[in-house]
Amino acid sequence: MSGATGAILRIRAALRLYARLVSCSIRAKMQYRFDFLASTAIQATMGLYDFLLVAVILWKFKSVAGWNIYEIGVLYAVARAGYGMYRMVCNELERFDQYIVNGEFDSILIRPYPTLFVLLSRDFDFTRVTWLVQGAALLALCTAPLIRSGTLTWPSLLHIVLTSVWSALLYAAVALATAAAAFWIVRIEELQVFTLNATSSATLYPLDIYPAWMRAALLYVIPLGMGNYVPVKYLLGKGGSAASLVLPPFVAVCSLLVAYRLWLWGETRYHSTGS
């Protein structure tokens, strides 16, 4: 009992410290208010560009691979909200290779907390909340006609909201594994294009439009498609089974654990800058 109590107290202390560090990060950014507001405005306008492009195409052709504009909107909203949550909390993973190049990781290693905890608390990017709001707004617009037509039910909305969480965890897992690669290859910009940028854009749309090998890659190799495509496809009645709602959280948690083990392994291979 005492061991469990001690663990709970340590977790509570870690959460309080994280909240304090996040608060400091946000206050530091607010010191430059124009930059903060401008960044927020840019994030708010750029996030919907991809969907607007598809909406124009669907306005003419009505559907793509059997998915209409409202169904693609749900798929897009889940992915966008998940990506927004991931970037808000894990934004520093995107530039982790700079810590290796400049030797900044040395200062993280000497802190009395896990390195990943310290790294993620350095930059809580509140401007990414605009992507979360975009996803919620687009989801509200697209689910209303789907519910009226009977394609979706009200209980399905809860699953869709949870799906955005699994999507965020999968983004975090892929980003963490990619960042961990910096311990071996140092520069990861090109790798991020393959593992994060290209795949995150691809999963904004139904995987049915891609060849079989690419669908397999997005579901089993870099499994971002598990986060939104698999559950949303089932909820919209386009195939799958009840396992389509159970598999995404299982894959997300397992992927995150594997990525964290890779991170810990990478730490043991770190030799500091210049060596």
C-alpha positions in Angstrom: 0.0 0.0 0.0 2.8 2.4 0.9 4.5 1.6 -2.5 1.3 2.5 -4.3 0.8 5.6 -2.3 4.4 6.7 -3.0 3.9 6.1 -6.7 0.7 8.2 -6.7 2.5 11.0 -4.8 5.4 11.0 -7.4 2.9 11.1 -10.3 1.1 14.1 -8.7 4.3 15.9 -8.1 5.4 15.3 -11.7 2.1 16.6 -13.0 2.3 19.7 -10.8 5.8 20.3 -12.1 4.7 19.8 -15.7 1.8 22.2 -15.3 4.2 24.8 -13.8 6.7 24.4 -16.6 3.9 24.6 -19.3 2.6 27.8 -17.7 6.1 29.3 -17.8 6.4 28.3 -21.5 3.1 30.0 -22.4 3.9 33.1 -20.4 7.3 33.4 -22.2 5.6 33.2 -25.6 3.0 35.8 -24.5 5.9 38.3 -23.9 5.9 38.7 -27.7 2.1 39.2 -28.2 2.1 40.2 -31.8 4.2 37.2 -32.8 1.9 34.9 -30.7 -1.3 36.3 -32.3 0.2 36.3 -35.8 1.2 32.6 -35.4 -2.2 31.7 -34.1 -3.9 33.5 -37.0 -1.6 31.7 -39.5 -2.3 28.3 -38.0 -6.0 29.0 -38.1 -6.1 29.9 -41.8 -3.6 27.4 -43.2 -5.0 24.3 -41.5 -8.1 24.1 -43.7 -6.3 24.5 -47.0 -6.1 20.8 -47.8 -9.8 20.2 -47.0 -10.9 23.2 -49.1 -9.0 21.8 -52.0 -10.8 18.5 -51.7 -14.1 20.3 -51.2 -13.7 22.0 -54.5 -13.1 18.7 -56.3 -16.1 17.0 -54.5 -18.3 20.0 -55.4 -17.9 18.9 -59.0 -17.6 15.1 -58.8 -19.8 14.5 -55.6 -17.7 11.6 -54.2 -14.2 10.1 -54.2 -13.8 6.3 -53.9 -17.4 6.2 -52.5 -16.8 8.9 -49.8 -18.9 12.1 -50.1 -17.8 15.5 -48.8 -19.3 15.0 -45.3 -17.7 11.6 -44.8 -14.3 12.9 -45.9 -14.9 15.9 -43.6 -15.3 13.6 -40.6 -12.1 11.7 -41.6 -10.2 15.0 -42.0 -11.6 16.5 -38.8 -10.4 13.5 -36.7 -6.9 13.6 -38.2 -6.6 17.4 -37.9 -7.8 17.4 -34.2 -5.4 14.6 -33.4 -2.5 16.3 -35.1 -3.3 19.5 -33.3 -3.2 17.8 -29.9 0.0 16.1 -30.8 1.8 19.3 -31.9 0.4 21.2 -28.9 2.1 18.8 -26.4 5.0 17.3 -28.4 6.1 20.2 -30.5 9.7 20.0 -29.4 10.1 16.6 -30.9 9.9 18.3 -34.3 13.3 20.0 -33.8 15.0 17.5 -31.5 17.9 17.0 -33.9 19.0 20.6 -33.0 19.5 19.4 -29.4 21.9 16.8 -30.7 23.7 19.1 -33.1 24.2 22.0 -30.6 24.8 19.8 -27.6 21.7 21.1 -25.8 20.8 17.6 -24.9 23.6 17.6 -22.3 21.7 20.1 -20.2 18.6 17.9 -20.3 20.6 14.8 -19.2 21.7 16.5 -15.9 18.2 17.3 -14.8 16.7 15.0 -12.1 13.8 14.0 -14.3 13.3 11.8 -17.4 14.7 13.5 -20.5 11.5 13.2 -22.5 9.6 14.8 -19.6 12.0 17.8 -19.6 12.0 18.1 -23.4 8.2 18.1 -23.8 7.8 20.7 -21.1 10.0 23.2 -22.8 7.6 24.2 -25.6 3.8 23.8 -25.1 2.6 25.3 -28.4 -0.8 26.7 -27.5 -1.2 28.2 -31.0 -2.0 24.6 -32.2 -5.3 24.7 -30.3 -6.6 26.4 -33.5 -6.3 23.0 -35.3 -8.2 21.4 -32.5 -11.0 24.0 -32.9 -10.9 23.5 -36.6 -11.4 19.8 -36.2 -14.3 20.3 -33.8 -16.0 22.9 -36.0 -15.6 20.8 -39.2 -16.8 17.7 -37.3 -20.0 19.5 -36.2 -20.7 20.7 -39.7 -20.2 17.3 -41.3 -21.8 15.0 -38.7 -25.2 16.9 -38.7 -26.2 15.9 -42.2 -24.8 12.4 -41.7 -26.9 12.0 -38.6 -30.0 13.3 -40.4 -29.4 10.8 -43.2 -29.0 7.9 -40.7 -25.3 7.3 -41.7 -24.2 8.2 -38.2 -25.9 7.8 -34.8 -25.5 10.1 -31.8 -23.6 7.4 -29.8 -21.1 7.2 -32.7 -20.0 10.8 -32.0 -18.4 9.6 -28.7 -16.3 7.1 -30.6 -15.3 9.7 -33.1 -14.1 12.0 -30.4 -12.1 9.2 -28.8 -10.7 8.4 -32.3 -9.1 11.8 -32.4 -7.3 10.9 -29.1 -5.9 7.6 -30.6 -4.9 9.6 -33.7 -2.9 12.0 -31.5 -1.2 9.2 -29.7 -0.2 7.6 -33.0 1.2 10.9 -34.2 3.2 11.2 -31.0 4.5 7.6 -31.3 5.7 8.2 -34.9 7.3 11.6 -34.0 9.0 10.1 -30.9 10.5 7.2 -32.9 11.6 9.6 -35.6 13.2 11.9 -33.0 15.0 9.0 -31.4 16.6 8.2 -34.7 18.6 11.5 -34.2 20.7 9.6 -31.6 22.1 7.6 -34.5 21.8 9.7 -37.7 21.8 13.2 -36.1 19.9 15.0 -38.8 16.2 13.9 -39.1 14.6 16.6 -41.4 14.5 14.2 -44.4 13.3 11.3 -42.3 10.5 13.5 -40.9 9.3 14.2 -44.5 8.8 10.5 -45.0 7.5 9.4 -41.5 5.4 12.4 -40.5 4.8 15.1 -43.2 3.9 12.8 -46.1 2.0 10.3 -44.0 0.0 12.8 -42.1 -1.1 14.5 -45.4 -2.0 11.1 -46.9 -4.2 10.0 -44.0 -6.3 13.1 -44.3 -8.2 11.3 -47.1 -9.7 7.9 -47.5 -7.0 5.2 -47.9 -9.2 3.6 -50.6 -7.7 6.0 -53.1 -4.2 4.6 -52.7 -2.7 1.4 -54.1 -2.7 -1.6 -51.8 1.0 -1.4 -50.8 0.6 2.2 -49.7 -2.6 1.4 -47.7 -0.6 -1.4 -46.0 2.2 0.9 -45.1 -0.2 3.5 -43.6 -1.9 0.8 -41.5 0.9 -1.5 -40.4 4.3 0.2 -41.0 3.6 3.8 -40.0 0.1 3.2 -38.7 -1.4 6.7 -38.7 -4.3 5.3 -40.7 -5.3 3.2 -37.7 -6.0 6.5 -35.9 -8.7 7.8 -38.1 -9.4 5.7 -41.2 -10.1 2.3 -39.6 -12.6 3.5 -36.9 -14.3 6.1 -39.1 -14.7 3.7 -41.9 -16.5 1.3 -39.6 -18.7 4.0 -38.0 -19.8 5.2 -41.4 -20.9 1.7 -42.4 -18.2 1.3 -45.0 -16.7 -2.0 -43.7 -14.9 -3.5 -40.8 -16.1 -4.9 -37.5 -16.3 -4.0 -33.8 -12.6 -4.7 -33.7 -12.1 -1.5 -35.7 -13.0 0.4 -32.5 -10.7 -1.7 -30.3 -7.7 -2.0 -32.5 -6.8 1.7 -32.8 -6.2 2.4 -29.0 -4.3 -0.9 -28.7 -2.0 -0.1 -31.6 -1.6 3.5 -30.4 -0.5 2.5 -26.9 1.8 -0.3 -28.2 3.3 2.1 -30.7 4.0 4.7 -28.0 5.6 2.1 -25.8 7.8 0.8 -28.6 8.8 4.4 -29.5 9.7 5.2 -25.9 11.8 2.1 -25.7 13.6 3.2 -28.8 14.1 6.6 -27.2 15.7 5.0 -24.1 17.9 2.9 -26.2 19.0 5.9 -28.2 19.9 7.7 -25.0 22.5 5.0 -24.2 24.1 5.7 -27.7 24.4 9.5 -27.1 28.0 10.7 -27.2 27.5 14.5 -26.9 28.4 17.0 -29.6 31.8 17.0 -31.2 32.7 13.4 -30.4 
